[in-house]
Structures are given as structure tokens and as C-alpha cells.
């Protein structure tokens, strides 16, 4: 087995990271589409 990455979502605008959301192990909260779209507006 290899090393697994954590689940995350990144929001970038013109090559600049605006938000990086990393979930805790076993969770699916901050990287969901709803969470990301909520943070854009």
C-alpha cells in the first residue's frame, strides 16, 4: 500500500489559491461542493 492523500478542495483564481479546505480523516464536510460554492459567493 502507498500513502494516501487527505480529501481536499482548492479554489483558485487566475493561478492564486483563494481557499484550501482539507477534511479531517473520515469526514466529508469542507470539501463538498455545497461548502465550496457557499464560500465563493
C-alpha positions, 0 to 999 in steps of 0.5 A: 500500500502507498500513502494516501492523500487527505480529501481536499478542495482548492479554489483558485483564481487566475493561478492564486489559491483563494481557499484550501479546505482539507477534511479531517480523516473520515469526514466529508464536510469542507470539501463538498461542493455545497461548502465550496460554492457557499464560500465563493459567493 
